[in-house]
């Protein structure tokens, strides 16, 4: 089994540590607040006294931190111990920081992988867990089996930015969807419909999205720049957005979110694309 170091013991770091321990791996941990290691140490992890000790304990280093600056803050005085190791940074940050980090690691003789775990801590190591990785291909192949303990590892290529971008894009959808659900729940709640009843109903709509996207070949059409009407053109959708905003205002619910959605359909119509599919909106984001 691979000896692994986990630096950063928030919920994700602790979940990764417990998962690796359960799979039989030797795990060393380090955290700014040592008491956060108590539970995983009781489960079999070894607490390193310093970041340098944590690096030197393993060849595979998993980072679960707030952002990439935290990596530099923690490991900045331990760069002499990076040579020959593989650093997998599972922290969230911007693409430019990711590239900077890969170059930084390489300058000290370390291999670098960007990672993005796409499930919450409680799902780490389950059949539902998966993660994106990019960066050093050889490092990924070397530790694929270990990374698979955390979730299905999906390698996106040598560019370290790609996993970070895929992670952020997935969360873009997640946050927008959760915000939409929150607004819709408030909207029906203003009319006396309980959240429990509404959320049970809207689940059917949400589960229908994969089939809708697959059936319409949405991705291929966007890549080809083909935004022809697919049965729900922008004029129709703009009318719906108008009604949602109107309903929000009538019921005293904050209308800022539907107003933003409405604005994108209006821009497309003003540009002469009212008869196009909703996919035309992608071009507004590409060329604001």
Buried (B, 14 or more C-beta within 10 A) or exposed (E): EBBBBBBBBEEBBBBBBBBBBEBEBBBBBBBEEBEBBEEBBEEBBBBBEEBBBBBBBBBBBBBBBEBBEBBBBBBEEBBEBBEEBBBBBBBBBBBEBBBBBBEBBBEBEBBBBBBBBBBEBEBBBEEEBBBBBBBBBEBBEBBEEBBBBBBEBBBBEEBBBBBBBBBBEEEEEEEEEEEBBEBBBBBBBBEEEEBEEBBEEBEEEEEEEEEEEEEBEBEEBBEEEEBEBBEEBBBBBBEBBBEBBEBBEEBEBEBEBBBEBBEBBBBBBEEEBBBBBBBBBBBBEEEE
